[in-house]
Amino acid sequence: MNDFRYVGTELDVFSHATNWKSYVHANLRKYLRGDVLEVGAGIGAATQLLNDGTQHRWLCLEPDRLLADRIKSNLAPDLQNCEIVVGSLSDLALSEMFDAIVYMDVLEHIEDDRAELARACSHLKPDGALLILAPALPWLYTPFDAAIGHYRRYTRLSLRAIVPGGLKEERIQYLDSIGMLASVGNRLFLRSATPRISQIVFWDRALIPLSTIIDPVVAHSFGRSIMAIWRKLP
């Protein structure tokens, strides 16, 4: 029986970050096809954003039963391709294979991230995509990270170091340059262990639109988050 309980309380607060979600979706949607596995689906916020119904199958894998029980109510009633499984990768049959495996702000919560990605790749079809979004830059680690169970924040080098063989890097880049600068200046929503909805809404409405403009200008060379995409070799 699974008795894992997620220690964070931010999932509902960050559900208000609609511009950020749209920005992430724009970068990932072309890879979300066929059979998709979302690891650590939480309350279904990312599922609601990324699953547009065109995928053949979307498996939400969530170790916290209380969170998993909320996923269905957060999805569109007519979404027919979604399955919910309470557990982790070790609970999946070895024969379960996917065209895309998604970690949306999840990998930083897993202590042995290297072993986690090795398990994930064993469930990835040839030419399948491993998609990772995670908090970036260790020197931005704050009480907020600690309070919600983050073991780390990532850089390009640290992510590349844990990816198993047999994958080809397609893209790895930083997102939200303006949010990073705001964090450096005043730790707008990272100083406290529980950011307020008003802080998240300000970041999402005022800063994310600027980041979508500035990120390409600075060649995605810095940012509050990091996004990485690998393909499994045939």
Secondary structure as UniProt FT lines:
FT   HELIX           11..14
FT   TURN            15..16
FT   HELIX           18..28
FT   HELIX           29..31
FT   STRAND          35..39
FT   TURN            42..43
FT   HELIX           45..50
FT   STRAND          57..62
FT   HELIX           65..74
FT   TURN            77..78
FT   STRAND          82..86
FT   HELIX           89..91
FT   TURN            94..95
FT   STRAND          98..104
FT   HELIX           107..109
FT   HELIX           113..121
FT   TURN            122..123
FT   STRAND          124..136
FT   HELIX           138..140
FT   HELIX           143..147
FT   TURN            148..149
FT   HELIX           156..162
FT   TURN            165..166
FT   STRAND          167..175
FT   HELIX           177..186
FT   TURN            188..190
FT   HELIX           197..202
FT   HELIX           203..207
FT   HELIX           208..217
FT   TURN            218..220
FT   STRAND          225..232
//
